[in-house]
Amino acid sequence: MLKGLVLGVMLLFLPVAVCAQNDAPRWEAAGGYSYVRANIFPSCGCFNGHGGSGSLVFRPKAWLGVVGELGAVHSGDIQGSGRDLTLFTYQGGLRLFIAPQRRATPFVHVLAGGGRASGSLYDVPIPGRSGTGPDNSIAVTLGVGLDVKAGKHLSLRLVQADWLYTQFHNGANDKQHNLRISAGIVFRFGS
């Protein structure tokens, strides 16, 4: 199901991407603020995480990018429980730029990699998991975004909205569907 959805989104935008010229900068470095609406532990319900993310993109074609992305958010005190959570993700994948030569450039991406959850939320035993302490998981992201040029080598990432799937051990179904919203600055270089 997930593979079919990803393939369908990519094929939908392929005709627009193929028509694009190839004079876009070859590299992008982006950084900014990230907000995550997480549901890692059912007993806590959904909670908020605030932090940042950064990415490096190589663009072999104006419409195609190979992405490496790092992100980290921290929850603070989760719903007055005295417990906190830090979520770190490291992923890579592909990004398709729609109309890359325009002032506003929408994009779609698919990323996969891993994640690490730590903090006092993991200092207690969890059913189905041996021991306590940080937990590791796969991380898969499907997302869309919009960059607006602010200069020759500078753009503003107005929004990047991602569905972030993880499988941290939580004593329930061990599958989490999280929402991540980001905004920031994009530097483009190399021709």
N, C-alpha and C positions, 0 to 999 in steps of 0.2 A: 504494500500500500504506500509506504513512505517513498520507495524508489519510484513508483509510478507518478506520484505527486511531483517529485523533484524533476523528473524527466519531462512531464507535461509543462511545468512552468518554464523550463529552459527552452523547449521547442516552441512555445508560444512567442517568445521574444527573439528567436533566432533570425527570422527574416529582417527585422529591424537592425539587428546587430551586424549582419552580413553586409548590409549596404553602407555601413559606416566607413569613413576614411581611416587611414592608419597614421595620422600625424599627431596623435595624442602623446603626452609624455610617457616614457617607458616605466617610470616608478612613481609610486605614491606612498607617503607615510602619513598616517592619520592618528590622532589622539583626541580623547575627550572624556566627557562624563557618561557614566552608564547607570541606569536604574534597572533593578531586577525585581520582579514580583515573583517570589519563590514559594514553592510548596514542598520543600524537601522533607519535612516531618509532618505527617498528618495530625499529630497531637497538638502542633502549634498552629495549624491552619496556614493560611497564606501570610507572608510577611514581606517587608521591603528590604532591599539591599541597595546601598549607594556606593559608587566607586568610579572606576575608570577603565578604559580599554585603549589599546593601541594596535595598529595593523601596519603591515608592509605589503605592498602589492606590486608585482611585476606584471606589466602589460605587454605580452608578445604581439597583440593586436589591439587596436583602439577599443574594441568591443569586448575583449576578454582579459581577465586578470587572474593571476595565481596569487592567493591570499595566505598570509600567515597572521594570526591574530592572538593576542593575549588580553585577558580581562580579569579584573578582581573587584569584588564588591563585599561590603561588610554590613551586617544587619543591625548592629547595636543591640540593645536589650530587646529580645523578642517578646512582645506582648506582656511586659512586666514579669517575665519568668526569671529574670536574672541570668539568662543564657544568651549567648551570641553565636553568630556563624559568619565565617569568611569563606567565600566561594571564589576559587581561582580556576580559570579555563585557559586552555592552550589548544588552538585548532588551526587547521589549514584546509584549503579548498579552492573553489572556483567562483568567480564573480563575473556576471554578464552586465555590461554597461549598455543601456538603451539610449540611442542618440547621443553618443559620447562627445560630439563636437558642439553641442548646444550649450547655452548658458546654464541651464538646469539639466543635470544628468541623473536620471533614475537608474537604479541597479537592483539586481537580484543576486543572491549568493547561497551557496551550500557549503557548509563547513563541517568538519568532523575532527575529533581528537579526544582530549580527555579533560577531566576536571578533578579538583581536590577540594573537599569540604573539611574545614577545621573550625575550632572554637569550642567554647564550653558546652555547646549543644551535643558535642560528641564525647564528652567526658563521662558519660553514663553508659552502662551496657545497653546494647540494642538487640532485640530478639533476632535470631538468624545470623548474627555476626559475632565472631569471637573477639574479645577484648574491647578496649575503648581507644579513643584517639582519632586522628584524621582518617578520612575515607576517600578512596579514589573511585572514579567512574568514567565511563565513556561520556562524551558530550557531542551532540549533533545539533547543528543550527541551520534553520531555513529562515532567510530574511530578505527584506527589501529596504531600500534607502533612497535618499535624494541629496545630491551635492549641488550647490550653486556656486558658480565661479565668482570670486571676489577680486581676482587679479590673474596675471599670466600663470603664476605658479601657486596660487592659493585659492582654495575653495572652502566653503562652509558646509559641513555636513548638517543639514537642517534636522534630519531624522534618519535613524536606522532602527527598524523594528524587527525583532527576531523572536522566533519560537525556539527556545533552548531546551532540548531534551536531555535528561540525565538519568542515571540509574544508581543513585546513592542508596546504601542500605539504610532503611528507616523502620524496619519491623513491620511494614505493611506490604504494599505492592512493589516497592523498590523501583518505581518508575515515576519520574517527575516531568511535568510539562510547565515550563517557566516562561514568562514574558520578559524580554530585555529590550529597553528603549535606550538609545544612545544619541548623542549629538557632539559635534566637535569641529576641529579644523583639519583640513587635508592639504598637505604640501606635495606638489607635483614637480618632478625633475627628470632630467635625461630625455633626449629626443631620439 
